[in-house]
């Protein structure tokens, strides 16, 4: 993640950016390090702000967060 910067996100096609966002969410939900979680969510937010995010894609990403949240609670 250290080598992964917001500048890299701008060159991704929308479909790849969405896949990247999903992977970042998976990393964030499984990580135990606050700095890693924050970085993953920050990059995910950057992706969401930079692409034309469809509702179904947003639903998929929030479902990933909800599943992990429910497992922890």
N, C-alpha and C positions, 0 to 999 in steps of 0.2 A: 504493500500500500504506500510505502514511502516514495516510491518512484512514480506513483500514479497521481497525476495532477489534473486540475480542472481544465488545463489547456489540452490535455489528451482527449477529454470528453467532446470537445467541439469538433473533432474530426470524425467522430463515429456517426454512422448512419443511424436513423431513428430506431430501427429494429435492433441493431447491436447495442445502442444506448439503453434500450429497455432491458435487454438481457443482462447487461452490465449492472443496471440498477437492481435487478432481482438478485444477482450474485452478491452485490454489496449488502443487500438486506439480509441475505442468508448468513453472511459473515458477521454482520452486526448482531444478529439474534443468537449466534452461537458463541460469540466472543465473551470473554470474562474481563477484558481490559477496557476500561472506560474510554481511553484515548482512541482505541481502535473502533469502538462502537460509534463514538462521535465523528470520527473521520469518515467512516462508511456512510453514516446518515447524512453528513454534510455533502459528500459526493453524490449521494442519491438525490438529495434536494436540488443540487446543481443540475443534474440530469433532467429532473422533472421540470425545472424552470426553463431549460434550453430546448426542449423538444415539444412537438405537438402531441401532448399526452391524451390518449383516448380514455374514456371512462372505463372500458373493460380492462385496459392495462392497469389503470389506477386500482381497480377492484382486485386484480390479481396480486399487485404489490402489497396492498393493505391486508389481504388475506394471509400473506406470508408473515406479516407482523402479528396478526391476530392469533394464528396457530401457535407461534412461539410464545406469545404472551400467555395463552391459555395453558400451555404445557408447564410454564414456570409457576403459575398460580395454583 
